[in-house]
């Protein structure tokens, strides 16, 4: 017997408050990771820990809210349900998400979880408070983020576009987001998240808990293309039931310090998981991608392709792990990481990993590190193209494979334009 909506809201609020109180107690006892920790060996956090920050809630107390013009940050031709966060605070007046198909719940986390038991039960299920300093801090400041629940058999008519805009000019905002996604059997959705920083670079800590029931399908596009010099530590955890599909495209070509943790576990047969990533680092910026696909059951497939370009004194890290457990026979897993270095000081640490405990599988992985091909460069220059333009064309061709995998055609051209501008700025 289910609780009435009013009782459900009270029950959830009690759970919500208890979770936050526990996290506040735990947070102070957990240190920040250091390079002595294996998982953070190549990712020092000085750029993050040395900053004095202010929470969005405290920022609101000192400033009068403004209504920014968000039109230039949207995609022309993309018809989508829109959620907007401005300087870490949800802006209902700028959002458009009311005309949803029947059987869909979408909105800010505080609005939807009180009346939706599927979302209320998901929070804290995949991300535990005491895992590390970041999960504890994210939970202790649990206030912002969104919830998406798509009921059985519902296919969203258009994508969900989440815009995070930061234009505060003087103070460094620390913004924590907890996003919950639950797709029931045969449900389908496309989720696009875009980060735009036009003011003082913030510290952002977004975390996702995603649960996919049997035969559901989620495409998840994370655009970290306009982060400026921000610090971002993210964690996305996905659980997949039988015959479900999850595709994640993460494009990162900005950010002082960016650490993306992306993890998926297969709980039912015939799951498919796809990871596509593209990263650019220059100056003294650091882009770190840590991925994990846990093949816990038989007859599942994963396909992972990451490409990177590193210039100047930039640094990149790729640590991709595929776990094939003893019972996961007939697993098919592919992983690839390719990086171009554009200078003597550029660095990449590549660590593709396969841990296989089953004996009837098809698994492969590989990593390459190289430079722009001299013969290809000569070929283009011999046809009257300047060295700068020739190099840019080769880099666009190298990176374009990842952009071409983005399923929404209306996004590909603006992403190519943005990438082209970014390549022109590489130091």
QUILINHU-V250009 format. One record per pair of residues at least 6 apart in sequence whose C-alpha atoms are under 8 Angstrom apart, sorted by the first residue. I is the first residue (numbers start at 1). J is the second residue. Records with the same first field share a line. If there is no record, write none. Layout:
I: J ; J
This chain:
5: 115
6: 115
8: 114 ; 115 ; 117
9: 113 ; 114 ; 115
10: 114
12: 113 ; 114 ; 120
13: 114
19: 139 ; 140
20: 139 ; 140 ; 141 ; 142
21: 140
22: 140
23: 129 ; 130 ; 136 ; 137 ; 139 ; 140
24: 136 ; 137 ; 140
26: 129 ; 130 ; 136
27: 130 ; 133 ; 136 ; 137 ; 140
30: 132 ; 133
31: 132 ; 133
32: 132 ; 133 ; 134
33: 40 ; 45 ; 132 ; 133
34: 40 ; 41 ; 43 ; 44 ; 45
35: 41 ; 42 ; 43 ; 44
42: 317 ; 349
43: 286 ; 288
45: 257
47: 231 ; 256 ; 257
48: 203 ; 231 ; 257
51: 172
52: 172
53: 171 ; 172 ; 173 ; 174 ; 203
54: 171 ; 172 ; 173 ; 174
55: 173 ; 174 ; 175
56: 87 ; 88 ; 89 ; 173 ; 174 ; 175
57: 89
59: 173
67: 94
73: 196
75: 410 ; 411 ; 414
76: 410
77: 410
78: 410 ; 411
79: 158 ; 159
80: 158 ; 159 ; 160 ; 161
81: 96 ; 97 ; 100 ; 158 ; 159 ; 160 ; 161
82: 95 ; 96 ; 97 ; 160 ; 161 ; 162 ; 163
83: 90 ; 91 ; 92 ; 94 ; 95 ; 96 ; 97 ; 107 ; 160 ; 161 ; 162 ; 163
84: 90 ; 91 ; 92 ; 94 ; 95 ; 162 ; 163 ; 164 ; 165
85: 91 ; 162 ; 163 ; 164 ; 165
86: 164 ; 165 ; 166 ; 167
87: 164 ; 165 ; 166 ; 167 ; 168 ; 173 ; 175
88: 144 ; 164 ; 165 ; 166 ; 173 ; 174 ; 175 ; 176
89: 144
90: 108 ; 144 ; 145
97: 106 ; 107
100: 156
101: 154 ; 156 ; 157
102: 154
103: 150 ; 151 ; 152 ; 154
104: 148 ; 149 ; 150 ; 151 ; 154
105: 112 ; 147 ; 148 ; 149 ; 150
106: 112 ; 146 ; 147 ; 148 ; 149
107: 146 ; 147 ; 148
108: 144 ; 145 ; 146 ; 147
109: 143 ; 144 ; 145 ; 146 ; 147 ; 178 ; 179 ; 180
110: 143 ; 144
112: 119 ; 147
113: 119 ; 120 ; 147
114: 120
118: 149 ; 182
119: 147 ; 148 ; 149 ; 180 ; 181 ; 182
122: 180 ; 182 ; 209 ; 211
123: 180 ; 209
124: 209
125: 209
126: 209 ; 237 ; 238
127: 135 ; 209 ; 237
128: 135 ; 136
129: 135 ; 136 ; 139
130: 136
134: 205 ; 233
138: 176 ; 177 ; 178 ; 205 ; 206 ; 207
139: 178
141: 176
142: 176 ; 177 ; 178
143: 177 ; 178
144: 176 ; 177 ; 178
145: 176 ; 177 ; 178 ; 179 ; 180
146: 178 ; 179 ; 180
147: 179 ; 180 ; 181
148: 180 ; 181 ; 182
149: 181 ; 182 ; 183 ; 184
150: 182 ; 183 ; 184 ; 187 ; 188 ; 189
151: 183 ; 184 ; 185 ; 187
152: 183 ; 184 ; 185 ; 186 ; 187
153: 184 ; 185 ; 186 ; 187 ; 188
154: 186 ; 187 ; 188
155: 187 ; 188 ; 189
156: 188 ; 189 ; 190
158: 189 ; 190
159: 189 ; 190 ; 191 ; 192
160: 189 ; 190 ; 191 ; 192
161: 191 ; 192 ; 193 ; 194
162: 191 ; 192 ; 193 ; 194
163: 193 ; 194 ; 195 ; 196
164: 193 ; 194 ; 195 ; 196
165: 195 ; 196 ; 197 ; 198
166: 196 ; 197 ; 198 ; 199 ; 200 ; 201 ; 202
167: 197 ; 198 ; 199 ; 200
168: 198 ; 199 ; 200
169: 199 ; 200
170: 199 ; 200
171: 200
172: 200 ; 201 ; 202 ; 203
173: 201 ; 202 ; 203 ; 204
174: 202 ; 203 ; 204 ; 205
175: 202 ; 203 ; 204 ; 205 ; 206
176: 204 ; 205 ; 206 ; 207
177: 204 ; 205 ; 206 ; 207
178: 206 ; 207 ; 208 ; 209
179: 206 ; 207 ; 208 ; 209
180: 208 ; 209 ; 210
181: 208 ; 209 ; 210 ; 211
182: 210 ; 211 ; 212 ; 213
183: 211 ; 212 ; 213 ; 216 ; 217
184: 212 ; 213 ; 214 ; 216
185: 212 ; 213 ; 214 ; 215 ; 216
186: 213 ; 214 ; 215 ; 216 ; 217
187: 215 ; 216 ; 217
188: 216 ; 217 ; 218
189: 217 ; 218 ; 219
190: 218 ; 219 ; 220
191: 218 ; 219 ; 220 ; 221
192: 220 ; 221 ; 222 ; 223
193: 220 ; 221 ; 222 ; 223
194: 222 ; 223 ; 224 ; 225
195: 223 ; 224 ; 225 ; 226 ; 227
196: 224 ; 225 ; 226 ; 227
197: 226 ; 227 ; 228 ; 230
198: 228
201: 227 ; 228 ; 229 ; 230 ; 231
202: 230 ; 231
203: 230 ; 231 ; 232
204: 230 ; 231 ; 232 ; 233 ; 234
205: 232 ; 233 ; 234
206: 232 ; 233 ; 234 ; 235
207: 234 ; 235 ; 236
208: 235 ; 236 ; 237
209: 236 ; 237 ; 238
210: 236 ; 237 ; 238 ; 239
211: 238 ; 239 ; 240
212: 218 ; 238 ; 239 ; 240 ; 241 ; 244
213: 240 ; 241 ; 242 ; 244
214: 240 ; 241 ; 242 ; 243 ; 244 ; 268
215: 241 ; 242 ; 243 ; 244 ; 245
216: 243 ; 244 ; 245
217: 244 ; 245 ; 246
218: 245 ; 246 ; 247
219: 246 ; 247 ; 248
220: 246 ; 247 ; 248 ; 249
221: 248 ; 249 ; 250
222: 248 ; 249 ; 250 ; 251
223: 250 ; 251 ; 252
224: 250 ; 251 ; 252 ; 253 ; 254 ; 255
225: 251 ; 252 ; 253 ; 254 ; 418
226: 253 ; 254 ; 255
227: 254 ; 255
228: 254 ; 255 ; 256
229: 254 ; 255 ; 256 ; 257
230: 255 ; 256 ; 257 ; 258
231: 255 ; 256 ; 257 ; 258
232: 255 ; 257 ; 258 ; 259 ; 260
233: 258 ; 259 ; 260 ; 261
234: 259 ; 260 ; 261
235: 260 ; 261 ; 262 ; 263
236: 261 ; 262 ; 263
237: 262 ; 263 ; 264
238: 263 ; 264 ; 265
239: 264 ; 265 ; 266 ; 267
240: 246 ; 264 ; 265 ; 266 ; 267 ; 268 ; 271
241: 266 ; 267 ; 268 ; 269 ; 271
242: 266 ; 267 ; 268 ; 269 ; 270 ; 271
243: 268 ; 269 ; 270 ; 271 ; 272
244: 270 ; 271 ; 272
245: 271 ; 272 ; 273
246: 272 ; 273 ; 274
247: 273 ; 274 ; 275 ; 276
248: 274 ; 275 ; 276
249: 275 ; 276 ; 277 ; 406
250: 275 ; 276 ; 277 ; 278
251: 277 ; 278 ; 279
252: 277 ; 278 ; 279 ; 280 ; 287
253: 278 ; 279 ; 280 ; 281 ; 419 ; 422
254: 280 ; 281
255: 285 ; 286 ; 287
256: 284 ; 285 ; 286 ; 287
257: 285 ; 286 ; 287
258: 286 ; 287 ; 288
259: 287 ; 288 ; 289 ; 290
260: 288 ; 289 ; 290 ; 291
261: 289 ; 290 ; 291
262: 289 ; 290 ; 291 ; 292
263: 291 ; 292 ; 293 ; 294
264: 273 ; 292 ; 293 ; 294
265: 293 ; 294 ; 295 ; 296
266: 293 ; 294 ; 295 ; 296 ; 297 ; 300
267: 296 ; 297
268: 297 ; 298
269: 297 ; 298 ; 299 ; 300
270: 298 ; 299 ; 300 ; 301
271: 299 ; 300 ; 301
272: 300 ; 301 ; 302
273: 293 ; 301 ; 302 ; 303
274: 302 ; 303 ; 304
275: 303 ; 304 ; 305 ; 306
276: 304 ; 305 ; 306 ; 402 ; 405
277: 305 ; 306 ; 307 ; 402
278: 306 ; 307 ; 308 ; 399 ; 402
279: 287 ; 306 ; 307 ; 308 ; 309
280: 287 ; 308 ; 309 ; 310
281: 287 ; 309 ; 310 ; 311 ; 314 ; 315 ; 316
282: 310 ; 311 ; 312 ; 313 ; 314 ; 315 ; 346 ; 426 ; 427
283: 311 ; 312 ; 313 ; 314 ; 426 ; 427
284: 312 ; 313 ; 314 ; 315
285: 313 ; 314 ; 315
286: 314 ; 315 ; 316 ; 317
287: 315 ; 316 ; 317
288: 316 ; 317 ; 318
289: 317 ; 318 ; 319 ; 320
290: 317 ; 318 ; 319 ; 320 ; 321
291: 319 ; 320 ; 321
292: 320 ; 321 ; 322 ; 323
293: 302 ; 321 ; 322 ; 323
294: 322 ; 323 ; 324 ; 325
295: 322 ; 323 ; 324 ; 325 ; 328 ; 331
296: 323 ; 324 ; 325 ; 326 ; 327 ; 328
297: 325 ; 327 ; 328 ; 329
298: 327 ; 328 ; 329 ; 330 ; 331
299: 328 ; 329 ; 330 ; 331 ; 332
300: 328 ; 330 ; 331 ; 332
301: 331 ; 332 ; 333
302: 332 ; 333 ; 334
303: 333 ; 334 ; 335
304: 334 ; 335 ; 336
305: 335 ; 336 ; 337 ; 402
306: 336 ; 337 ; 338 ; 402
307: 337 ; 338 ; 339 ; 399 ; 402
308: 316 ; 338 ; 339 ; 340 ; 399
309: 339 ; 340 ; 341 ; 342
310: 316 ; 339 ; 340 ; 341 ; 342 ; 346 ; 347 ; 348
311: 341 ; 342 ; 343 ; 345 ; 346 ; 426 ; 427
312: 342 ; 343 ; 344 ; 345 ; 346 ; 426 ; 427
313: 345 ; 346 ; 347
314: 345 ; 346 ; 347
315: 346 ; 347 ; 348
316: 347 ; 348 ; 349
317: 348 ; 349 ; 350
318: 337 ; 348 ; 349 ; 350 ; 351 ; 352
319: 350 ; 351 ; 352 ; 353
320: 335 ; 351 ; 352 ; 353
321: 352 ; 353 ; 354 ; 355
322: 333 ; 353 ; 354 ; 355
323: 354 ; 355 ; 356
324: 331 ; 354 ; 355 ; 356 ; 357 ; 358
325: 356 ; 357 ; 358
326: 356 ; 357 ; 358
327: 358
328: 358
329: 358 ; 359 ; 360 ; 361
330: 360 ; 361 ; 362
331: 360 ; 361 ; 362 ; 363
332: 361 ; 362 ; 363
333: 362 ; 363 ; 364
334: 363 ; 364 ; 365
335: 352 ; 364 ; 365 ; 366
336: 352 ; 365 ; 366 ; 367
337: 350 ; 352 ; 366 ; 367 ; 368
338: 367 ; 368 ; 369
339: 348 ; 368 ; 369 ; 370
340: 369 ; 370 ; 371 ; 372
341: 347 ; 348 ; 369 ; 370 ; 371 ; 372
342: 371 ; 372
348: 369
350: 367
351: 367
352: 365 ; 366 ; 367
353: 365
354: 363 ; 364 ; 365
372: 391 ; 394 ; 395
376: 394
377: 387 ; 390 ; 391 ; 394
380: 390
381: 387 ; 390
392: 420 ; 423 ; 424
395: 423
396: 419 ; 420
400: 416
403: 412 ; 415 ; 416
404: 412
406: 412
